């Protein structure tokens, strides 16, 4: 993120001023927006992608194993049909309908590129259409970047090739393709299962000596184990990718010879986390050891006055003990602690 030019007198300029600026329009951000709107706040809602981009990044047709009641925003009920755990597609449809019914206005494709402060307000710079930069200021900033926002990059050559992906998409053609999946948590195991169903030649790489089975959704493991026993998955444990060049991947092996494998596609499903760039540009203090933003868990305000955390950003990486279920109520907490 490029920092916006510091200006201590921006409150004197003709910049739109709001009670609050909300960054992020995933489920928790939308739930918070419904609280702010109901309270009559003049707020600006920015989203770097499309509405519910975090949910859009979920694997296609994945089921959300939470009761629909705990996925609702505002007072709009969620009744997916049939009466099974809702799919990604059903939840996306619900979030769009609920946002419309609640009258929530979100500036989509408006990425925050700078955040500065003075004694009275925070100034936000964000992208607009045709490369222009918008400005807005407010005494309160709420950052609702989801835990599925940004992939945890490996920092290896070739990671940005067009046949390398960080989010799984089941609609891609996989039949008879050789596909490498890297990772050992839910996203990776779910991708492997889907690829087996689609008749791909599946290669699985994981850095550990064995899968962390207690951290994987239990309903994913039987399919994985069955396919592995049938020889439908080639698994290389204690391996990590070192480079990707066209359709070749070099794997570094722990205690064995390194290897080069030929592949058509690569899925690097090695974890996800929030976008901390906005907080860092505002000089929000972070914990030295766990690298998380310092905040008051009772008010959700960071150590930078007037900047709040909302949703799964309160934890470092997706998969830790935070979810839509138990963080969608953050808007009410923040509402009671605004400047």
C-alpha positions in Angstrom: 0.0 0.0 0.0 1.3 3.4 -0.9 0.8 5.9 1.9 -1.2 9.0 1.2 0.5 12.3 1.6 0.3 13.5 5.2 -1.8 16.6 5.7 -2.6 17.8 9.2 -5.2 20.3 8.0 -7.3 18.1 5.8 -10.4 18.8 7.9 -10.2 22.4 6.5 -10.3 21.1 2.9 -13.5 20.3 1.0 -13.3 16.6 1.7 -16.5 14.6 2.3 -16.8 14.0 6.1 -18.6 11.1 7.7 -19.3 9.8 11.1 -17.6 6.6 10.2 -15.8 4.9 7.3 -16.2 1.1 7.1 -13.7 -0.9 5.1 -14.7 -4.4 3.9 -18.1 -5.8 2.7 -17.9 -9.4 3.7 -20.5 -10.9 6.0 -19.2 -9.2 9.2 -18.8 -5.9 7.4 -22.3 -6.0 6.1 -23.7 -7.0 9.5 -21.8 -4.0 11.0 -23.2 -1.7 8.2 -26.7 -2.8 9.1 -26.1 -1.7 12.7 -24.6 1.7 11.7 -27.4 2.4 9.2 -30.1 1.5 11.8 -28.4 3.8 14.3 -28.7 6.7 11.7 -24.9 7.2 11.2 -23.6 9.0 8.2 -21.1 6.3 7.1 -19.1 5.5 4.0 -18.7 1.8 3.1 -15.7 0.8 0.9 -14.9 -2.7 -0.6 -11.8 -3.4 -2.6 -13.6 -6.1 -4.7 -17.2 -6.9 -5.2 -19.8 -7.2 -2.4 -19.0 -10.3 -0.3 -15.7 -10.8 -2.1 -14.5 -13.0 0.8 -17.4 -15.4 0.3 -16.9 -15.3 -3.5 -13.3 -16.6 -2.9 -14.6 -19.7 -1.2 -14.4 -22.9 -3.3 -17.3 -23.3 -5.7 -20.3 -25.2 -4.1 -18.6 -25.5 -0.8 -21.0 -26.0 2.1 -21.0 -23.7 5.1 -21.4 -25.9 8.1 -23.0 -23.2 10.2 -26.7 -22.9 11.0 -28.3 -20.4 8.6 -29.5 -18.4 11.6 -25.9 -17.6 12.6 -25.1 -16.4 9.1 -27.8 -13.8 8.9 -27.3 -10.0 8.7 -29.7 -7.4 10.1 -33.1 -8.9 10.5 -33.3 -10.6 7.1 -33.9 -14.3 7.5 -31.8 -16.9 5.6 -33.8 -20.0 4.6 -31.8 -22.0 2.1 -33.5 -24.8 0.2 -33.3 -27.7 0.7 -32.9 -27.9 4.4 -29.2 -28.7 4.3 -26.0 -26.7 5.2 -26.1 -23.7 2.8 -23.7 -23.6 -0.2 -21.4 -20.7 -1.1 -23.8 -19.8 -4.0 -26.8 -19.7 -1.7 -25.0 -17.5 0.8 -23.8 -15.1 -1.9 -27.4 -14.8 -3.2 -28.6 -14.2 0.3 -26.0 -11.5 1.1 -26.9 -9.6 -2.1 -30.6 -9.8 -1.4 -30.2 -8.9 2.2 -28.0 -5.9 1.4 -30.6 -4.6 -1.1 -33.5 -5.1 1.3 -31.6 -3.3 4.1 -30.7 -0.5 1.8 -26.9 -0.9 2.3 -24.8 1.2 0.0 -21.3 -0.2 -0.7 -18.7 1.4 -3.0 -17.4 -1.7 -4.7 -13.9 -1.9 -6.3 -12.8 0.9 -4.0 -9.5 -0.2 -2.5 -8.0 1.9 0.3 -4.5 3.0 -0.7 -3.7 5.4 2.2 -4.8 6.3 5.7 -3.5 9.2 7.7 -4.6 11.0 10.8 -4.7 14.2 12.7 -6.1 15.0 16.2 -9.7 15.2 14.9 -10.1 12.8 11.9 -8.7 10.0 9.8 -8.2 10.7 6.1 -8.8 7.8 3.7 -7.6 7.6 0.1 -9.3 5.0 -2.1 -9.3 4.0 -5.8 -12.2 5.1 -8.0 -13.1 4.3 -11.6 -10.6 5.2 -14.4 -7.6 5.3 -12.0 -8.8 8.3 -10.0 -8.3 8.6 -6.2 -11.2 9.5 -3.9 -10.9 11.1 -0.5 -13.0 10.9 2.6 -12.5 11.6 6.3 -14.1 10.5 9.6 -13.3 10.4 13.3 -14.0 6.6 13.2 -12.5 3.9 10.9 -13.7 0.3 11.1 -11.6 -2.3 9.3 -13.5 -5.5 8.5 -11.0 -7.4 6.4 -12.0 -11.1 6.5 -9.7 -13.9 7.4 -10.0 -15.3 3.8 -9.0 -12.0 2.2 -5.3 -12.6 1.3 -3.5 -15.8 0.4 -0.4 -16.6 2.4 2.2 -16.4 -0.4 5.3 -18.7 -0.4 7.6 -16.2 -2.1 8.9 -18.6 -4.7 9.7 -18.0 -8.4 6.7 -18.7 -10.6 4.1 -18.2 -8.0 2.4 -15.7 -10.2 2.1 -17.8 -13.3 -1.3 -18.1 -15.0 -1.6 -21.8 -14.2 -0.9 -21.2 -10.5 -3.9 -20.4 -8.2 -4.3 -19.5 -4.6 -8.1 -20.1 -4.4 -9.7 -23.3 -5.7 -12.2 -23.0 -8.6 -14.0 -26.3 -9.3 -15.4 -24.9 -12.6 -12.0 -25.2 -14.3 -11.5 -28.2 -16.7 -9.6 -30.9 -14.9 -10.4 -34.1 -16.7 -7.2 -36.0 -17.3 -5.1 -33.1 -16.2 -2.2 -33.5 -13.8 -2.8 -31.1 -10.9 -0.6 -30.4 -7.9 -2.3 -29.3 -4.6 0.0 -27.8 -1.9 -1.4 -27.5 1.7 -2.8 -29.7 4.5 -5.9 -27.9 5.8 -9.5 -27.7 4.8 -9.1 -25.8 1.5 -6.4 -28.2 0.3 -8.2 -31.4 1.3 -11.5 -30.2 -0.2 -9.7 -29.4 -3.4 -8.1 -32.8 -3.6 -11.5 -34.5 -3.1 -13.1 -32.4 -5.9 -10.2 -33.1 -8.3 -10.5 -36.8 -7.7 -14.2 -36.6 -8.5 -13.4 -34.7 -11.7 -11.0 -37.5 -12.9 -7.8 -35.4 -12.5 -4.4 -36.9 -11.8 -3.9 -35.6 -8.4 -0.6 -34.9 -6.7 -0.6 -33.7 -3.1 2.3 -32.0 -1.3 2.4 -31.1 2.4 5.2 -29.9 4.5 4.4 -32.0 7.5 5.1 -35.7 8.2 1.3 -36.3 8.4 -1.9 -34.3 8.0 -3.1 -32.3 11.0 -6.3 -34.4 11.1 -7.7 -32.7 14.2 -7.7 -29.3 12.4 -9.5 -30.6 9.3 -13.3 -30.8 9.0 -14.1 -34.4 9.8 -16.4 -34.9 6.9 -13.6 -34.2 4.4 -11.3 -37.0 5.6 -13.2 -40.2 4.6 -13.2 -39.3 0.9 -9.6 -38.3 1.0 -8.5 -41.5 2.8 -10.5 -43.7 0.5 -9.1 -42.0 -2.6 -5.6 -42.4 -1.3 -6.0 -46.1 -0.5 -7.3 -46.6 -4.1 -4.1 -44.9 -5.4 -6.0 -41.9 -6.8 -3.8 -39.5 -5.0 0.0 -39.3 -5.1 1.1 -37.8 -1.8 4.5 -36.3 -1.0 4.8 -35.5 2.7 7.6 -33.4 4.1 7.9 -31.5 0.9 7.6 -27.8 -0.1 7.7 -26.1 -3.5 10.9 -24.2 -4.3 10.1 -22.9 -7.8 7.6 -23.2 -10.6 8.6 -22.9 -14.2 5.9 -23.3 -16.9 4.6 -26.8 -16.2 7.3 -28.0 -13.9 7.5 -27.7 -10.1 10.6 -28.3 -8.0 9.8 -29.8 -4.6 12.3 -29.7 -1.8 12.1 -32.9 0.3 13.0 -33.3 3.9 15.6 -36.0 4.2 15.3 -37.2 0.6 16.4 -36.2 -2.8 14.7 -33.1 -4.3 12.3 -33.8 -7.2 10.9 -32.1 -10.3 7.3 -33.0 -11.3 5.4 -32.2 -14.4 2.0 -30.6 -13.9 -0.7 -28.8 -15.8 -2.0 -26.7 -12.9 -0.9 -25.8 -9.4 -3.1 -24.9 -6.4 -1.1 -23.3 -3.6 -3.6 -23.5 -0.8 -1.3 -22.7 2.1 -3.5 -20.5 4.2 -5.2 -17.1 4.2 -5.2 -14.0 6.4 -6.6 -10.5 6.7 -5.3 -7.4 4.8 -3.2 -5.5 7.4 -1.9 -2.9 4.9 -4.5 -0.3 5.9 -3.7 -0.7 9.6 0.0 -0.5 8.9 -0.4 2.6 6.8 -2.1 4.2 9.8 0.7 3.3 12.1 -1.5 1.0 14.2 0.8 -0.8 16.7 1.2 -4.6 16.2 2.3 -7.3 18.7 6.0 -8.0 18.3 5.7 -11.8 18.6 2.4 -12.8 17.0 2.3 -9.9 14.5 -1.3 -9.1 15.2 -2.7 -5.6 15.7 -3.0 -4.5 19.3 -6.6 -3.8 20.3 -9.0 -3.8 23.3 -11.1 -7.0 23.1 -14.0 -5.3 25.0 -14.3 -2.3 22.6 -12.5 -3.6 19.5 -10.6 -0.3 19.3 -6.9 -0.6 18.3 -4.2 1.3 20.1 -4.7 4.0 17.4 -7.6 6.1 18.7 -10.8 5.8 16.5 -9.6 2.8 14.5 -11.6 -0.4 15.2 -11.4 -4.0 14.1 -14.4 -5.9 13.0 -14.9 -9.6 12.1 -12.3 -12.3 11.7 -9.5 -9.8 11.4 -9.2 -10.0 15.2 -7.2 -13.1 14.6 -4.2 -13.6 12.5 -5.0 -16.4 10.1 -8.2 -17.9 8.8 -9.1 -21.1 10.7 -8.3 -19.9 14.2 -11.2 -19.6 16.6 -13.1 -16.9 14.9 -15.8 -17.2 12.3 -18.8 -15.4 10.8 -20.9 -17.1 13.6 -19.1 -15.4 16.5 -17.9 -12.2 15.0 -20.9 -10.8 13.1 -22.0 -9.0 16.3 -19.0 -6.8 16.4 -20.9 -3.9 14.9 -23.0 -3.5 18.0 -19.9 -3.4 20.2 -18.2 -0.8 18.0 -21.4 1.3 17.9 -21.2 1.7 21.7 -17.6 2.8 21.7 -17.4 5.3 18.8 -15.6 8.7 19.2 
